[in-house]
Amino acid sequence: MAWSNEELGRIGGSDDLHISPFRGDGSTLGTPTWIWSVVVDGELYVRGYNGQASRWYQAAVAQRAGRVSVAGMTRGVTFKTVEGPINDTIDDAYRVKYATSQYLKPMISARARAATIKITPENS
């Protein structure tokens, strides 16, 4: 399933994404963690500020599913790691959305790029 254009518009204009990958049991949601998100080419991406050491990132990679709350929506989602040239476009999206933040530079660093996740909504 894909995000609708209306959902992506709301998410893209929002700065309130909370991610909750499942815990090790595969059914209990982890504590919601606020993270930055960007929309690129009709897809939703997030990164771990602390790179692959981020606890939410490790859980997302291990469990590949969970929940996000953003722009007044709560959705079950799947997670997929991202590598390659798309990261350049994701960097550009971070530069536009978070241009005035002191945290922008770390979010487009090699450490954060190595912890890039694509979030896709589950069928509902």
N, C-alpha and C positions, 0 to 999 in steps of 0.2 A: 504494500500500500504506500502511497505517497502523500505528502502534505498537500493540502489544497492551496491555491494561490492566495486565498483570503487568510488562511492560517499562516502562511509564510510571510505575508505582509504584516500581520500582527506580531509575529515572532521577531521579524527583522527590525521592527520599530521599538521593541521592548528590550529592557536591560534587567530582566528579572528571572532568567531561567534557573530553575533548581533541578538538579539531577539526582536520581536515587536508583543506582543499579541494585539488582538483587544481591543479597548476601550469599555466603557459601552454600546455604541450603537450597538456593534456587527459587525460593518463594517469599522470603521475608525481605522487604525493601530496606535499603540502607538509609541512613540519615540524609535528608535532602542537603545538597551542597550547592551554593550559589556559584555559577560560573558564567563567563562570557560566551555568547553564541553569535554566529553569523550565518547568513543565508547566501549561498553561492550556487548559481545555475539551478535553482529550484530544489536545492538540498540544504539541510541544516547541519552545521558543523560546530563542534566545541573543541577546546584544547585544555590540557592540564597545565596550570601555571607552574606547578612543580615538576612538569614533565611526566615521565612514566612512573615516577615515585608517588604521584598523587594517588591517594587511597581510592577515590571514586574511579579513577582511570583503571587501576588494577582490577577493581570489581567489575567494571564495564567490560574489560577484555576477557576476564574469566567467565562471567555469566552471560554476556552478550545480550542482556535484556534488563528492563527495569521500567522506570517511570520518569517523566519530566513534567514539571509544572511551569508554565510560561504564558504570559499575556492572558491570564484568566482561564487557561485550559490546563487540564491534567490528562495526560495520555500515556498508555502503555507503549513502550518503544523497544526497538532493537538497536544495538550498537555494533559498529564495524570500524576497525582501524583503517586509517587512510595514509597512504604514502604517495610519493611521486609529485609530478608537476602541478597537480591541483593545489598543492600547498602554497604555491606562489600566488594563486588567485585568492586563496583563503587569507593569506597575509594581507593582500590588498583590501579585502573586505574588513579585516580588523583595523587597518589604517584609517579607513573611512569612518567606520562606526565609532571607534574609540580614539579618534585623533587627539583629543585633548587630555587623555589620561596618562598619568605618570607610569602606569603599568603596561602601556602598549609595547614598549621595547621587549620586555620579557615574554610577551605573548606571541611575538613573531620571531623569537629566538629559536635556535636549533633544538634546544631542550623542549620547548613547548610544541614545536612542529612535530617532534617525535611522538607526541601524545595527542594526535589529532584523531577525533572520532566523528563519524557520520551517524546521525540519529534519524531513524526512520520510524514512523508510527506503525503500530501493529494493526492488523485488521480488526475493526470493531463493529 
